[in-house]
């Protein structure tokens, strides 16, 4: 069985272009060594329909049987990455191939790299397929909803072993350059099959890679070569446009740089982008305005649940000039009537989530106004999903959500299945501890559907979850989409 699995895997590497035909024997020997096997016999097997997930499962079972690894998700994920690295080209070879493709076009370069990131199992296609995805139409456009199921749950063995293991500060985080080729450990993912494309932004060393948990097409991460904190400033805007000029078919944005309104990793400066058009990018400008001294840059308020200013022009330097001006004004702006406070007791509250793109011959920069003030009524944030919505979404609203894609917790899959059963059978939702938190919500929307049955209950739940996400985004907006909110938005614009 081992010989057959190795033969299939090597053939997979050759078929996908990870492994040259000339390295067939070399790669076979690397895999034999990994399994502490000194012998090899060529075997007849079906090489026409090779399924990577199945081949890796057979090899992992063999590793368990031989006592090479323990049988748990954590150890399997570490070892299958080691297996795949035997097929992989060296980083310099990947970089050379990328830039040769780039000479043809940026699109060909990224298509090559994205395919390699999937073929190498760095992006685990078979896990990504498990994510639940759908869309919901709202007054702001079509929002994307996903329940994230691609991250494996930590198993008890891995948690226990990680607790006993000696702590390590290398790499400093999962976004550091040092992850490339790192074997990993139970508390840090293996990255032996990971390859990074070095790029230069604002004369600094940065890395370009794809997210292993792709939430949308060609979901990429662009990260600082140094482990330094996130910071939104003029340099951040300039870096966004440096990237867009390299890859004009991509968008690139940044999480905000303050807690609550920022992303999950504020300790390492990074951006996220990709080859995808979100509802936010399609949203129209509902009101244009001009800022004195920046008449050459088109500016307007976007019809979006969060408060967004869109800047547009041909000269990126002028867009950056105005963006810096708006950022500085916003950081120091207070409007008590609209409950906007620049700071309280010396703690700053205001920042911006920026997203850059190219549209035709014009460059665009969307500036999403953010504020992280808290109150007794809203201890997690006034401009954060309110408690009523936490049964669906409690986590921070970062860049991806800002643009209109909900990344919802895996728990919802099981909870939605249970809700379907309880709704159809008219059982008391409050009697089940796992789904009781959804009872008030179901009581609110169910009367709107006179006929709920087996064929439509899932669609109803999906649409209602989407409506909740829309409310989540409205909660995160500092200026609400009301006449009063728009008037308060204009007050801020008047001081620019």
Backbone torsions as a table, in degrees:
resi	resn	phi	psi	omega
1	UNK	NA	-40.5	-179.6
2	UNK	-60.9	-46.3	-177.9
3	UNK	-60.7	-42.9	-179.7
4	UNK	-63.5	-44.0	-179.0
5	UNK	-65.3	-40.2	178.1
6	UNK	-64.5	-42.8	179.5
7	UNK	-60.9	-43.0	179.5
8	UNK	-64.8	-41.9	-178.2
9	UNK	-66.3	-43.0	178.4
10	UNK	-62.5	-41.1	177.7
11	UNK	-63.5	-38.3	176.0
12	UNK	-59.3	-44.7	179.1
13	UNK	-60.0	-41.2	179.3
14	UNK	-69.4	-42.5	-179.8
15	UNK	-60.8	-39.2	-176.1
16	UNK	-85.7	-12.3	-178.7
17	UNK	90.0	2.1	176.0
18	UNK	-66.8	-37.3	-174.4
19	UNK	-121.4	126.3	175.9
20	UNK	-69.6	150.6	176.5
21	UNK	-55.4	-35.3	-178.4
22	UNK	-66.3	-12.9	-179.3
23	UNK	-107.7	17.8	-178.5
24	UNK	-58.2	-50.7	-177.8
25	UNK	-67.3	-44.7	179.9
26	UNK	-56.8	-46.1	-178.6
27	UNK	-67.1	-39.7	176.7
28	UNK	-58.5	-42.9	-178.9
29	UNK	-68.9	-34.4	175.9
30	UNK	-61.9	-41.6	-178.9
31	UNK	-70.1	-38.6	176.9
32	UNK	-60.9	-42.7	179.9
33	UNK	-63.2	-37.8	179.7
34	UNK	-60.8	-34.8	-179.1
35	UNK	-96.0	11.1	178.2
36	UNK	54.9	40.8	-178.1
37	UNK	-111.7	126.1	-177.2
38	UNK	-93.8	-10.9	-174.3
39	UNK	-117.5	159.7	174.3
40	UNK	-154.1	136.2	176.1
41	UNK	-130.6	130.0	178.4
42	UNK	-67.1	135.5	-178.1
43	UNK	-126.5	152.2	175.1
44	UNK	-80.7	129.1	177.5
45	UNK	-157.8	164.3	-178.2
46	UNK	-76.3	112.5	-179.7
47	UNK	-104.9	8.8	-177.6
48	UNK	-87.6	-29.8	-176.3
49	UNK	-126.7	70.1	-177.5
50	UNK	-88.1	120.7	177.5
51	UNK	-106.5	112.2	-173.7
52	UNK	-54.7	-45.4	-178.2
53	UNK	-56.8	-40.9	-178.7
54	UNK	-69.8	-42.4	-179.7
55	UNK	-63.9	-44.3	179.3
56	UNK	-64.7	-38.4	178.1
57	UNK	-60.9	-42.6	178.5
58	UNK	-63.5	-42.3	-179.7
59	UNK	-67.3	-38.0	178.7
60	UNK	-68.0	-39.1	176.3
61	UNK	-62.0	-38.0	177.9
62	UNK	-66.0	-40.3	178.7
63	UNK	-64.1	-37.8	176.2
64	UNK	-65.7	-46.9	-178.6
65	UNK	-60.4	-33.4	-179.4
66	UNK	-86.2	-0.8	178.8
67	UNK	75.5	17.8	-179.7
68	UNK	-77.0	-37.1	177.1
69	UNK	-134.7	161.7	172.2
70	UNK	-82.3	155.7	-176.9
71	UNK	-88.0	85.5	176.0
72	UNK	-154.0	159.1	-177.1
73	UNK	-57.0	-44.0	-177.5
74	UNK	-58.6	-50.1	-179.3
75	UNK	-69.0	-35.6	178.7
76	UNK	-65.0	-42.4	-180.0
77	UNK	-65.4	-35.2	176.9
78	UNK	-67.8	-39.9	-174.1
79	UNK	-79.7	-36.9	-178.6
80	UNK	-69.4	-24.9	174.3
81	UNK	-68.6	-39.9	175.7
82	UNK	-62.5	-39.8	177.7
83	UNK	-61.5	-48.3	-176.2
84	UNK	-65.9	-30.1	179.7
85	UNK	-62.8	-24.2	177.8
86	UNK	-64.4	-22.7	-179.2
87	UNK	-92.1	-14.1	-165.3
88	UNK	-83.2	145.6	169.1
89	UNK	-71.2	159.7	178.1
90	UNK	-70.5	158.3	-179.1
91	UNK	-53.6	-42.4	-178.7
92	UNK	-62.1	-36.3	179.3
93	UNK	-66.7	-40.5	178.6
94	UNK	-64.5	-44.4	179.8
95	UNK	-62.1	-43.5	179.3
96	UNK	-61.7	-44.7	-179.4
97	UNK	-64.3	-39.3	-179.5
98	UNK	-60.8	-49.7	-175.0
99	UNK	-73.3	-26.1	173.0
100	UNK	-67.2	-41.2	175.8
101	UNK	-64.4	-36.5	-178.4
102	UNK	-62.8	-33.3	178.0
103	UNK	-61.1	-30.5	175.4
104	UNK	-76.2	-49.2	174.8
105	UNK	-175.4	150.4	175.6
106	UNK	-58.4	-35.7	-179.6
107	UNK	-62.7	-40.4	180.0
108	UNK	-67.9	-35.4	179.1
109	UNK	-65.3	-47.6	-177.8
110	UNK	-71.2	-33.8	177.4
111	UNK	-63.7	-41.8	176.5
112	UNK	-60.8	-47.9	-174.7
113	UNK	-69.4	-37.5	179.0
114	UNK	-66.0	-42.5	177.6
115	UNK	-63.3	-43.7	178.8
116	UNK	-61.1	-40.5	-179.1
117	UNK	-65.1	-27.2	176.9
118	UNK	-86.5	-44.5	-179.5
119	UNK	-61.0	-31.6	-178.7
120	UNK	-77.3	-7.1	-177.3
121	UNK	71.5	11.4	170.2
122	UNK	-63.4	-46.2	166.1
123	UNK	-93.0	111.8	-175.3
124	UNK	-83.5	94.8	-175.7
125	UNK	-52.5	-42.7	-174.2
126	UNK	-67.2	-23.6	175.5
127	UNK	-84.2	-39.9	179.7
128	UNK	-58.4	-35.3	-179.8
129	UNK	-61.3	-22.3	-178.0
130	UNK	-75.7	-20.7	-179.9
131	UNK	-59.6	137.6	176.0
132	UNK	-87.0	129.2	-178.3
133	UNK	-135.6	140.1	173.3
134	UNK	-159.5	175.0	178.9
135	UNK	-124.9	160.8	176.2
136	UNK	-141.7	133.2	179.4
137	UNK	-84.1	132.2	178.9
138	UNK	-132.8	176.2	178.5
139	UNK	-66.7	-14.4	-180.0
140	UNK	-97.9	-3.7	-175.9
141	UNK	124.6	-171.7	-177.8
142	UNK	-90.7	112.8	179.8
143	UNK	-87.4	146.8	176.7
144	UNK	-97.1	134.7	179.1
145	UNK	-122.1	133.3	174.9
146	UNK	-139.8	137.8	170.2
147	UNK	-100.9	117.3	-172.7
148	UNK	-77.2	110.0	179.3
149	UNK	-118.4	4.4	-173.4
150	UNK	-83.5	-21.2	176.8
151	UNK	-80.4	123.0	-179.7
152	UNK	-67.8	141.4	176.4
153	UNK	-71.8	142.1	179.9
154	UNK	-69.8	132.2	179.9
155	UNK	-89.8	154.4	-176.4
156	UNK	-54.8	-37.8	179.8
157	UNK	-60.8	-44.1	-178.7
158	UNK	-66.1	-41.2	179.5
159	UNK	-62.4	-44.9	-179.8
160	UNK	-64.1	-44.9	-178.1
161	UNK	-66.6	-38.8	179.4
162	UNK	-64.3	-35.6	179.2
163	UNK	-65.4	-31.3	-179.6
164	UNK	-86.3	-21.4	-175.0
165	UNK	-71.1	152.8	177.1
166	UNK	-68.5	130.7	-177.5
167	UNK	-68.1	148.5	-179.0
168	UNK	-132.6	143.3	177.5
169	UNK	-108.2	20.3	178.9
170	UNK	-125.9	129.2	-17.8
171	UNK	-62.3	159.4	-176.3
172	UNK	-61.8	-33.6	176.5
173	UNK	-158.3	178.0	-176.0
174	UNK	-76.5	-2.3	179.0
175	UNK	-106.5	6.3	-178.1
176	UNK	-80.4	151.0	176.5
177	UNK	-55.5	-31.9	-175.3
178	UNK	-66.2	-5.4	177.6
179	UNK	-72.7	-23.8	-176.5
180	UNK	-62.0	113.8	179.5
181	UNK	84.9	0.6	-177.4
182	UNK	-71.7	133.4	-175.2
183	UNK	-69.6	-20.0	178.7
184	UNK	81.6	173.5	176.9
185	UNK	-154.1	176.9	-172.9
186	UNK	-64.9	-20.6	177.5
187	UNK	-108.4	13.6	179.1
188	UNK	-153.1	124.8	-173.3
189	UNK	-63.9	147.5	176.4
190	UNK	-71.6	141.1	-179.7
191	UNK	-135.0	32.1	-180.0
192	UNK	-66.9	-27.3	179.2
193	UNK	-95.4	16.6	-177.0
194	UNK	-97.0	134.6	176.8
195	UNK	-129.4	134.5	-176.3
196	UNK	-111.5	140.8	174.4
197	UNK	-99.5	112.5	178.0
198	UNK	-71.3	135.7	174.9
199	UNK	-135.3	166.0	179.8
200	UNK	-114.3	124.6	175.1
201	UNK	-125.3	123.6	-179.8
202	UNK	50.7	44.9	177.5
203	UNK	63.7	15.4	178.3
204	UNK	-112.0	156.5	-179.9
205	UNK	-83.6	122.4	178.8
206	UNK	-129.6	162.7	177.1
207	UNK	-116.9	146.1	177.6
208	UNK	-120.5	126.8	179.5
209	UNK	-151.0	174.4	173.3
210	UNK	-102.2	154.2	175.1
211	UNK	-73.0	135.0	176.7
212	UNK	-67.9	-16.9	179.5
213	UNK	-114.8	66.1	-172.0
214	UNK	-59.6	121.5	179.5
215	UNK	-93.3	-13.8	179.8
216	UNK	-158.9	174.0	-173.1
217	UNK	-60.0	126.7	177.3
218	UNK	54.2	43.5	178.9
219	UNK	-64.5	106.0	-175.2
220	UNK	-110.0	160.9	175.6
221	UNK	-125.3	132.1	178.4
222	UNK	-119.0	118.1	-168.8
223	UNK	-130.6	148.5	179.8
224	UNK	-64.5	138.5	177.7
225	UNK	-67.3	-16.5	177.1
226	UNK	-107.1	146.3	178.6
227	UNK	-82.7	83.8	-179.3
228	UNK	-126.0	153.8	-174.6
229	UNK	-67.7	159.2	174.0
230	UNK	-61.3	142.5	176.0
231	UNK	-152.6	124.5	176.5
232	UNK	-95.3	115.1	178.4
233	UNK	-157.9	-171.2	-178.9
234	UNK	-57.2	-41.2	-178.7
235	UNK	-62.6	-35.6	178.6
236	UNK	-63.9	-45.2	178.5
237	UNK	-60.8	-41.5	-178.8
238	UNK	-65.4	-38.7	178.4
239	UNK	-65.0	-38.8	178.2
240	UNK	-58.2	-44.9	-178.1
241	UNK	-74.5	-31.3	173.3
242	UNK	-56.6	-43.6	-179.6
243	UNK	-67.3	-43.4	-178.7
244	UNK	-62.0	-34.1	177.7
245	UNK	-70.0	-30.7	175.0
246	UNK	-73.4	-41.2	-175.1
247	UNK	-130.7	75.7	-174.1
248	UNK	-66.8	-10.4	177.7
249	UNK	-88.7	-1.3	179.2
250	UNK	-106.9	157.3	163.8
251	UNK	-102.0	163.4	174.1
252	UNK	-148.3	134.3	-179.7
253	UNK	-139.1	170.9	179.9
254	UNK	-128.6	142.3	167.4
255	UNK	-65.1	158.5	174.5
256	UNK	-68.8	166.5	-173.1
257	UNK	-108.0	22.2	177.0
258	UNK	-124.4	151.0	176.2
259	UNK	-58.1	157.5	-179.1
260	UNK	77.4	-55.1	-179.1
261	UNK	-93.6	-3.8	179.7
262	UNK	-91.7	-176.1	-179.6
263	UNK	-85.6	-168.3	-176.2
264	UNK	-82.5	-20.6	179.7
265	UNK	-124.4	93.3	178.8
266	UNK	-90.7	-11.1	-174.5
267	UNK	-80.2	-15.1	-179.3
268	UNK	-129.0	120.0	-178.7
269	UNK	-60.2	121.3	-179.1
270	UNK	-159.7	162.3	175.9
271	UNK	-125.3	165.4	173.2
272	UNK	-130.3	143.9	-179.0
273	UNK	-153.9	-158.5	178.1
274	UNK	152.7	-177.9	-178.0
275	UNK	-104.4	72.8	-175.2
276	UNK	-154.3	144.0	178.3
277	UNK	-109.4	109.8	-179.8
278	UNK	-81.9	164.2	178.8
279	UNK	-57.6	-35.4	-179.0
280	UNK	-61.1	-40.2	-179.8
281	UNK	-67.4	-27.8	179.7
282	UNK	-84.4	-15.6	-175.8
283	UNK	-65.6	138.2	-176.8
284	UNK	-82.0	160.6	170.7
285	UNK	-83.0	127.1	-177.2
286	UNK	-98.1	-15.3	-178.8
287	UNK	-156.5	118.1	177.4
288	UNK	-87.5	153.9	173.9
289	UNK	-149.4	163.4	-179.7
290	UNK	-123.3	137.0	177.3
291	UNK	-103.5	126.7	-178.0
292	UNK	-56.5	131.9	-178.8
293	UNK	91.4	-10.5	-179.7
294	UNK	-130.9	38.5	-175.4
295	UNK	-63.5	-20.8	-178.2
296	UNK	-80.9	-5.2	178.4
297	UNK	-109.1	122.9	176.8
298	UNK	-73.9	133.2	-179.7
299	UNK	-133.0	146.9	179.3
300	UNK	-165.0	162.5	176.6
301	UNK	-90.1	130.1	-177.6
302	UNK	-90.3	141.3	175.0
303	UNK	-76.8	95.1	-174.9
304	UNK	-154.4	148.5	-177.7
305	UNK	-62.8	-32.0	171.0
306	UNK	-87.1	166.6	-174.3
307	UNK	-92.0	108.1	-170.8
308	UNK	-124.5	131.1	170.9
309	UNK	-105.4	127.5	178.7
310	UNK	-105.4	125.1	175.7
311	UNK	-107.3	141.6	-176.2
312	UNK	-146.2	139.4	177.6
313	UNK	179.3	177.1	179.9
314	UNK	-91.8	-24.1	-176.7
315	UNK	-101.7	107.8	-177.1
316	UNK	-64.3	-31.3	179.7
317	UNK	-62.1	-39.5	179.6
318	UNK	-70.6	-37.2	175.7
319	UNK	-62.8	-42.5	179.7
320	UNK	-64.3	-40.7	178.2
321	UNK	-57.4	-48.5	-178.1
322	UNK	-69.2	-38.9	179.0
323	UNK	-60.7	-41.4	178.4
324	UNK	-64.2	-41.3	179.0
325	UNK	-61.2	-45.9	179.5
326	UNK	-64.4	-43.4	179.4
327	UNK	-58.9	-46.9	-178.5
328	UNK	-64.5	-39.7	177.8
329	UNK	-66.4	-41.9	-177.9
330	UNK	-66.2	-41.2	180.0
331	UNK	-60.1	-30.4	-177.6
332	UNK	-104.7	9.7	-172.4
333	UNK	-92.3	132.3	174.6
334	UNK	-128.1	133.2	175.4
335	UNK	-138.7	93.1	-174.6
336	UNK	-60.2	-35.4	-179.5
337	UNK	-61.7	-35.5	179.5
338	UNK	-94.1	5.6	-177.2
339	UNK	55.8	48.3	173.0
340	UNK	-113.0	117.8	179.7
341	UNK	-124.0	125.8	-180.0
342	UNK	-65.0	-37.1	178.8
343	UNK	-160.2	158.7	171.2
344	UNK	-135.9	129.0	-179.6
345	UNK	52.3	37.1	176.4
346	UNK	83.8	-3.4	179.1
347	UNK	-92.6	119.2	-179.5
348	UNK	-71.9	146.1	-176.8
349	UNK	-120.3	-19.3	-170.3
350	UNK	-108.0	139.9	176.4
351	UNK	-158.0	-168.9	-175.0
352	UNK	-137.5	142.5	168.9
353	UNK	-102.6	107.8	-177.0
354	UNK	-98.8	146.6	175.8
355	UNK	-135.2	126.2	-179.0
356	UNK	-110.6	147.9	176.8
357	UNK	-159.4	169.4	172.5
358	UNK	-116.3	132.2	-179.9
359	UNK	-124.9	103.0	-174.8
360	UNK	65.8	-125.5	179.2
361	UNK	-91.5	-1.3	-174.7
362	UNK	-106.3	148.6	173.0
363	UNK	-98.3	144.8	179.9
364	UNK	-127.1	145.5	172.8
365	UNK	-136.4	115.7	174.7
366	UNK	-91.5	127.0	179.2
367	UNK	-111.3	108.6	179.9
368	UNK	-92.9	116.7	-178.2
369	UNK	-74.7	127.0	-178.0
370	UNK	-125.1	151.4	177.4
371	UNK	-150.1	131.6	-173.0
372	UNK	-109.2	23.4	-179.4
373	UNK	-62.7	145.7	178.0
374	UNK	-120.3	160.2	175.8
375	UNK	-139.5	173.5	176.3
376	UNK	-62.3	-37.3	179.5
377	UNK	-70.4	-34.7	-179.1
378	UNK	-127.3	75.1	-175.4
379	UNK	-66.2	-20.2	178.9
380	UNK	-92.8	-3.1	179.1
381	UNK	133.5	132.8	176.9
382	UNK	-67.9	-39.7	-179.5
383	UNK	-104.6	60.7	-174.9
384	UNK	-147.8	157.2	177.3
385	UNK	-49.6	125.5	-178.8
386	UNK	-75.6	160.0	-171.3
387	UNK	-53.1	-33.4	-178.5
388	UNK	-60.3	-24.6	-175.7
389	UNK	-101.7	-1.6	-174.1
390	UNK	-65.9	-19.0	178.2
391	UNK	-65.3	-21.9	176.6
392	UNK	-105.3	-50.5	-174.7
393	UNK	-143.2	116.4	180.0
394	UNK	-115.1	-21.9	-172.8
395	UNK	-70.6	167.0	178.6
396	UNK	-56.1	149.2	175.2
397	UNK	-96.0	97.3	-178.4
398	UNK	-93.6	-167.4	-174.5
399	UNK	-53.5	-47.2	-174.9
400	UNK	-64.2	-43.3	177.7
401	UNK	-66.3	-40.7	179.3
402	UNK	-52.6	-38.4	-176.5
403	UNK	-80.7	-9.8	174.9
404	UNK	113.9	19.7	176.4
405	UNK	-119.9	117.9	178.5
406	UNK	-82.3	124.9	171.9
407	UNK	-106.5	99.6	-172.8
408	UNK	-98.3	151.5	-175.9
409	UNK	-66.9	149.5	-176.5
410	UNK	-59.2	-27.3	-178.1
411	UNK	-56.6	-27.2	-174.9
412	UNK	-65.6	-27.1	-179.9
413	UNK	-58.4	-54.0	180.0
414	UNK	-65.9	-37.5	-179.2
415	UNK	-66.6	-38.7	178.3
416	UNK	-67.5	-36.9	177.8
417	UNK	-63.2	-43.2	178.4
418	UNK	-65.3	-41.8	179.8
419	UNK	-61.1	-40.7	177.3
420	UNK	-56.2	-47.3	-179.3
421	UNK	-62.0	-47.4	-176.4
422	UNK	-67.9	-36.3	179.2
423	UNK	-68.5	-46.6	-177.9
424	UNK	-65.3	-37.5	-177.6
425	UNK	-93.1	4.4	178.5
426	UNK	53.7	42.0	177.6
427	UNK	-88.7	160.7	-178.0
428	UNK	-76.9	108.6	-177.9
429	UNK	-63.2	-33.8	-177.9
430	UNK	-68.7	-15.2	-179.3
431	UNK	-79.6	-11.1	-179.5
432	UNK	-108.7	115.7	-174.9
433	UNK	-57.5	-34.4	-176.4
434	UNK	-67.7	-32.8	-175.4
435	UNK	-118.7	3.9	-178.1
436	UNK	-56.8	-32.7	-178.4
437	UNK	-63.0	-19.1	-179.4
438	UNK	-90.9	-4.7	-170.7
439	UNK	-60.2	-48.8	-178.7
440	UNK	-60.6	-41.3	179.3
441	UNK	-60.2	-47.4	-179.9
442	UNK	-63.2	-40.6	178.6
443	UNK	-60.1	-32.2	-179.1
444	UNK	-72.3	-47.3	-172.4
445	UNK	-90.9	-23.9	-173.1
446	UNK	-60.5	-38.7	179.5
447	UNK	-60.3	-18.4	-179.8
448	UNK	-75.4	-10.7	-177.3
449	UNK	-119.1	97.5	-177.3
450	UNK	-66.1	-26.1	-178.6
451	UNK	-127.3	97.6	176.7
452	UNK	-106.6	122.1	-177.2
453	UNK	-139.7	-179.5	-176.4
454	UNK	-56.9	-33.7	-174.1
455	UNK	-83.3	-17.9	-177.0
456	UNK	-121.3	-5.7	-174.1
457	UNK	-64.0	-36.9	-179.6
458	UNK	-67.8	-43.1	178.5
459	UNK	-61.9	-40.0	178.6
460	UNK	-61.9	-47.4	179.8
461	UNK	-61.9	-41.8	-180.0
462	UNK	-62.3	-44.5	-179.8
463	UNK	-65.2	-38.6	-179.9
464	UNK	-70.4	-36.2	174.1
465	UNK	-61.9	-41.4	178.2
466	UNK	-62.2	-38.1	177.8
467	UNK	-65.8	-36.4	177.0
468	UNK	-63.9	-42.6	179.4
469	UNK	-62.0	-37.5	176.8
470	UNK	-61.2	-41.0	176.5
471	UNK	-65.6	-36.6	176.7
472	UNK	-57.4	-45.7	179.4
473	UNK	-66.2	-38.0	178.1
474	UNK	-64.2	-39.2	176.4
475	UNK	-60.1	-35.7	-176.8
476	UNK	-77.8	-12.1	179.7
477	UNK	-77.3	128.8	-179.5
478	UNK	-73.7	-30.5	173.8
479	UNK	-115.4	120.7	-175.8
480	UNK	-74.6	157.5	-178.9
481	UNK	-82.9	62.3	179.8
482	UNK	-133.3	163.7	176.3
483	UNK	-54.9	-40.2	179.9
484	UNK	-66.9	-40.5	179.5
485	UNK	-65.0	-41.8	179.8
486	UNK	-66.0	-37.4	178.2
487	UNK	-64.9	-40.0	177.5
488	UNK	-66.6	-37.8	176.7
489	UNK	-60.0	-43.7	179.8
490	UNK	-62.8	-34.5	179.0
491	UNK	-61.1	-40.5	177.5
492	UNK	-66.1	-44.4	-178.7
493	UNK	-61.4	-31.9	-178.2
494	UNK	-66.8	-18.9	179.9
495	UNK	-94.1	-2.1	-179.2
496	UNK	-71.7	NA	NA
